[in-house]
């Protein structure tokens, strides 16, 4: 059997560090993220099969009680217009020198 397709969720929070637990954030699907066209850059998180997401019908996002960190879940700074990791911003964010609300300053 082939490899399973990776699942991703997007974080549009202005303050997020790689060592923060994923349970601290609202996790937006790719479909809902497409409505956030003003937000070009965000944090993309890989969702493993054993991570349970909770979504209520009244919300446009999912949440989880999982305590794994963003770093544990291979979070990267993602450029949604180019559909790829923004290597420059990702390196700075992983090092802790910038926060998501500062991404536009380094574009």
Wavefront OBJ file of the C-alpha trace (Angstrom):
o trace
v 0.000 0.000 0.000
v 1.254 3.520 -0.824
v 2.267 6.212 1.594
v -0.538 8.198 3.150
v -0.958 11.804 2.139
v 0.318 14.269 4.716
v -2.221 16.455 6.476
v -1.460 20.082 7.251
v -3.089 22.861 9.223
v -2.245 26.548 9.182
v -1.726 28.985 12.050
v -2.431 32.677 11.466
v -1.578 33.847 14.980
v 0.721 36.861 15.340
v 2.703 35.391 18.219
v 3.908 31.800 17.929
v 7.210 30.161 18.792
v 8.493 26.752 17.697
v 8.469 25.547 21.321
v 4.794 26.409 21.920
v 2.366 23.471 22.204
v -0.018 23.018 19.298
v -2.915 23.072 21.761
v -2.415 26.851 22.112
v -3.554 27.573 18.551
v -6.535 27.559 16.245
v -5.719 25.219 13.370
v -7.111 26.274 10.001
v -7.590 23.868 7.091
v -6.355 24.656 3.576
v -9.914 25.302 2.385
v -10.596 27.892 5.077
v -7.072 29.324 4.696
v -7.922 30.174 1.091
v -10.325 32.825 2.451
v -7.409 34.555 4.234
v -5.857 35.964 1.068
v -4.617 39.061 2.927
v -2.431 36.750 5.000
v 0.240 35.621 2.572
v 2.580 34.059 5.139
v 1.603 31.748 7.973
v 2.863 28.782 9.988
v 2.186 25.374 8.428
v 2.053 22.387 10.785
v 2.156 18.724 9.815
v -0.667 16.740 11.451
v 0.376 13.122 12.155
v -2.240 10.324 12.120
v -2.173 9.993 15.927
v -3.001 13.665 16.587
v -6.711 14.093 17.246
v -8.363 17.279 16.057
v -11.631 18.610 17.415
v -13.881 20.786 15.291
v -17.216 22.242 16.261
v -19.750 23.060 13.550
v -19.883 26.694 14.681
v -16.113 27.187 14.207
v -14.027 27.533 11.042
v -10.999 25.982 12.741
v -9.935 22.898 14.675
v -8.296 22.588 18.070
v -6.498 19.823 19.930
v -5.464 18.929 23.455
v -2.183 17.478 22.188
v 0.854 18.985 23.930
v 3.454 18.378 21.225
v 5.312 21.499 20.222
v 5.177 23.139 16.823
v 8.794 22.097 16.334
v 7.843 18.452 17.057
v 5.225 18.740 14.300
v 7.660 20.113 11.714
v 6.170 23.615 11.664
v 7.531 25.930 8.984
v 6.917 29.462 7.787
v 4.862 28.953 4.659
v 4.308 31.350 1.760
v 0.780 30.584 0.560
v 1.126 32.519 -2.712
v 4.227 30.575 -3.779
v 3.073 27.302 -2.147
v 6.432 26.707 -0.496
v 8.410 27.238 2.674
v 9.860 30.724 2.992
v 13.406 29.645 3.842
v 14.628 33.061 5.002
v 11.696 33.709 7.347
v 11.643 30.098 8.507
v 15.283 30.230 9.561
v 14.701 33.461 11.485
v 11.508 32.144 13.123
v 13.086 28.807 14.102
v 15.980 30.737 15.710
v 13.514 32.829 17.711
v 14.596 36.160 16.242
v 11.168 37.083 14.808
v 7.483 36.428 15.458
v 4.769 35.908 12.824
v 3.473 39.470 13.194
v 6.908 40.634 11.971
v 7.086 38.511 8.808
v 6.027 41.393 6.556
v 9.043 43.427 7.729
v 11.486 40.911 6.241
v 9.751 40.183 2.966
l 1 2 3 4 5 6 7 8 9 10 11 12 13 14 15 16 17 18 19 20 21 22 23 24 25 26 27 28 29 30 31 32 33 34 35 36 37 38 39 40 41 42 43 44 45 46 47 48 49 50 51 52 53 54 55 56 57 58 59 60 61 62 63 64 65 66 67 68 69 70 71 72 73 74 75 76 77 78 79 80 81 82 83 84 85 86 87 88 89 90 91 92 93 94 95 96 97 98 99 100 101 102 103 104 105 106 107
